[in-house]
Amino acid sequence: MNIHRYILWFVLWAGVLLLASFIIPVILVDNDENSNKKITQDERNGIIEQENPIYVPIYLTNEKKIEVLPLERYVRGVIAAEMPIDFELEALKAQAIAARTYIIRRMVEQDFSNVPVKGAYVTDTVSHQVYISEDKLKQRWTGDVYEKNMEKINRAVIETRGLVATYEDHPINSTFFSTSNGYTENSEEYWNIELPYLRSVQSPWDAEISPKFKNTMVLSSKEFFNKLNINPVQPASTGQSLFKILEWTEGHRIKKIAIGDVILTGREVRERLGLSSSQFEMKMIDNQVQITSYGYGHGVGMSQWGANGMAMEGRTAQEILLYYYQGIEVQRVNPTL
């Protein structure tokens, strides 16, 4: 009887020790990732790049050379360049997934558009998505600020590692922009290509929190007409009636506008004048034109300030993405791409 009891106790303790051998490492990992213990940048690089052999060749515009980076390190540089560091973590994570999706789609489709040299999929400019190197970040942020900011960006990358947004199992064209006018835009209203996941949705957060929501510029009438490349309207025709909006987009931006006898698209006016948005108001005051724009960027896809507003309300990165990109899924990328 005593022997049986000893055997039973031995089996129980052996089971406890065996279970602990699995549980304790997990506890240690969780505590290590969520504690205040400092981890070196090299260690973070290792965490970010493990289990993901995908490499991204990018063209560095100023250096005029191609640099090849591990996918997740490239994503980190895009987050740092494209989104304010003081944004909520979930917004940064949404940006990480959008940035990763953008480059993966180009690689899958072998899309080399707007790249000036062979051998790279993207540049480091707004022609694609802006990327900033670690060396330049060390110049921007110094000392403890650099460590603190990189820790936050690293977390956004690590917690989303390998995740992309897909539509019917294909990486989407995950466009994003700074600030909406209160709505995002249908893709065909800006790029003449209709994509089912780039639909207009309301984005009320931008007006409340974005410093870029409203922008005003004043141009002389001569500069105004020169930039638009149209003939100046005679002074007798000037006044607010000079500008007549003919058609609106679903995203509440100007689709067509008449300036005098000339009809232009809202995008044409925005790009020629360098406006922040294609929703704008114009007034002729004496010999000047005052133009007030609402929102900042093309308006298609994810609003970054809107994403931050959603994150401030407690929404997750996935909820943000599913809202701005309609009908998508968030999936893990195939590392054998």
N, C-alpha and C positions, 0 to 999 in steps of 0.2 A: 504493500500500500504506500509506504513511504517512498519506495523507489519510483512508483508511478507518479507520485506527487512531484518528486524532483524532476522527472522527465517532463512533466507538464509545464513546470516553471521554466525549465530550460528552453522548451519549444516557444513559450510565450515571449521570453526575453530575446530569443534569437529573431523572432518575428518583429519585435519592436526595433531592434538594431537594424534589421534589414530595411524596414520601412523608413527609419531615420536616415539611412544612407541615401535614399531618394529625396526625402523631404528637405533635409538640411541644405544641400547645395542650392535648391530652388529658393529657399528662404534667403540664403546668402546673396544670390544673384539679385533677387528683388530688392533687398535692402541696399545693395551696392549701387543699383541703378537709381534708387530714389533717395539716397542719403546725400549729405552735404560733402561727402568725401570727394576730393578733387581727382579727376582722372586726366592724364596727360592727353594732349592733342593726338599724339601718335596712337595711343590706346583707343581713342575715339575713332580715329581713321580705321583702325582694325575692326572695331565693332561695326562701323558703317559699311565696310566693304566685304565683310565675310559673307559667304553663301551667295555672292552676286558677282560673277565674272564679267559682266557686261562693261565694255569700255566705250567712251564717247570721244570722238575726235571733234574738237571745236576750233574755229578759226579766230585767233586773237587779233582784232582789227588794228590796234595801235602797234603791236609788236610785229604784225604781218607774218605770223607763223601759225602752224597748227599745233595744238597741244592735245594729247590724249589723256583722258582722266577716267578713273572708275566712275560708273554711273552715279552712285550716291554722293560722291564728292562733288561732282558737277551740279547735282541737285542742290547741295548745300550752298554752293556759290551763287546759284540763281535765287534762292530764297533771300540771301543776304543782300543781293542787288535789287530785287524786285519788290520786297515788302518791308515796311518799317519794323525794326526790331522790337519796338514796344507793343506790337500787336499781340493779341491773345495767342496762347500756344495752339489752340485748335484752328485758328485762322492760319497760322504758320504751317500747320500740318496739312491743311487743305491746299495751301500754296505748294507744298512739297509734292503732293500727289499730282496736282495740275502740271507742275514743271516736269515731273518724271514722265507723265503721260505724253506731254508735248514732244519730248525728244524720242521716246519709244515709238510713237506713231511715225515720226519721220524716218526712223531706222527701219521699221517694218515695211513702210511704203517706198523705201529708198528715195526719199524726197530730199533733193539737194538744192531746192529753189532758193534764190537770193544769197547763195554762198559764192564768193568771188573766186575761189580756188577749188581744185579737185582734192578729194580726200577728207573733207569735213562735212558734217551734217548740218551744222549751225554756226553762226557767228556769235560773238559775245555782246551783240547790240540789240536795240529794239526791233531790228529787222526780224529777229526770232524771239529770244528771251534774253534779257541782260544777265551776264555772268560776271562775277568779280572773283579774282583769285585770292587765295589765303594771304599771300604777301601783301596785296593791296588792302586787305581787311586789317592787317596788323598796322598799316599806316593810318587807316581811318580810326581804328579803336586801339588804344594802348593800355598796357598793364592789366589791371583787374577788370576794366571795362571790356577788353577783348575776351578775357576768359569767361566772364559772365555772359556776354552776348553769344559767344560760340557755343557755350554749354546749352543755351536755349535753342539755337539753330540745330545743333547736333541732336538734341532730343526730338525735335520735329522730324528730322530725317530718320533717326533710329526707330521711332514709334510708327513710321509709315513705310519702312524699308520694303521696296519691291512692289508697292501697291500702285495700281494705275486705274484710271477711269475708262470703262469700256462701254460700247453700245453694240449689241449683238456680237459680243466677244471680240470686238476690234477696238484698239485704242482710239479715243476720240481726239478731235482737234480742240484741245482744251484751252481755248483762248481766254484771256483775262484782261482786266483793265483796272484803273485806279478807282474811279468814282462814278456812280450812275447819276442820272437826273431824276431818279425815283423809279426807273424801269430799266431793264436790260433790253437789248435789241435782237430782233430776229436776224439770223445770219445773212439772209438774202437781201436785207435792207441796206447792208453795208458792203458785202462782198459779192453779191449776185450769185451766191451758191446757197441752196436751201439744205440745212442739216437738221434732222429731226430733234436733236438734243440741244440745239442752240436756239431756244424759243424765248420770247419776251416774257419776263416775270417781274413782278413788283419788287422793288428794293428800297424800302422806306428808310433804312438805317443811315444811308449816305448823307441825306440832308441834315440829320441830327448830329453826326459826329465827324464828317469829313471836312477839313479846312479847304479842300479843293472843290467843294460843291458849287460855289458861285464865283465867277471870274469876270472882270470887266476890263476892257481895253478901249483906248481912244485913238483913232487914226485920223489924220488929215484926209479930206475928201480926195485929194490927189493921190495919196498913198493907197487909200481904200480902192479906188478904181484901177490903179496900176496893178495892185496885187491880184485883183480879180481878173485882170486882163480884159476889161470891158471899157467901152467909151464912156467918159463922164456924162452924167445926165445934166441937162441944162438947168441952171439955177431956178428957173421958173417952175420946174417940176419937183424941186426938193421938198422935204418934209417927210413926215412919217408914212404918207401914202406912197413914197418912193419904194418901200419894201412891202411886198404882199406875199404871204405864205399861201401856196397853192395846194399843198398836200402834206399830210403828216404820216409818219411811220407808226406801226403798232407800239413801238417803244417811246412814243411821244417826242420824237425828234423830227426835224424838218426834212421832208423828203424832196420837195421842190419849192423853190422860192423865186419870185419875179423881182428883179432889181431894175427898175425902169422897164425897158422892153426886153430885157435879157432874162431867160429862165435858166437857173442853175440848180443842181442838187445840193442838199444840205452838206453832203460830204465834200463836194467841190468847194463850197464856200469855206467850210472848216479848214480844209487843207491849204487853200490858197492864202487865207488870212492868218493861218496858224492859231485857230481857235482851239479851246480845250474840249469842245463838244460840238455836235451838230444840232443841239437844241440851243437856240440863241435868240436874242431880241436886238433889234437895231434901231437907232434913232439918229437922225441928222440934226445936229445942233450947230447953227451958224455954218462954219466951213469945216466941221469935224463930224465924224461918225462914231457914236458910242455903241459898243457891242458888249452885251452881257450874256455869258454862256453858263449853262447849268450842267454839271457833271464834268468828268475829266477822262477822256479816252474814247475809243470807238464804241463802247457800250455792249459788245458782244461777249457772252460767256459769264465768267465769274467776276463780280465787282469785289475788289479787294477790301475796300472800306465797308461794303455791305457784309462781306464775310466776317470782318472783325466785329461788326455790330451783332451778327448772329452769335458769334462766339461769346460775346459779352453777355448774351442772354442765356448762355449755357448750352448752345447747340454744339454738336461734335463736328469734327472735320468731315466725316462721311455725310452727315445731315446737310452741311453747307454745300457739298458737291452735288448731292442728289437734288438740291433745290435749284441751283444755278444751271446745272446740266440735266435737262429733263430726260427721264427714262433710262438713265445709265446704271451701271453696276460698278462697284469697286472691287477689283480682282488683283491677284498677285501675278506679276509678270513672269513669263517663262525665262529662266536664267540661261537657257540654251539658245537665245535669240540669235 
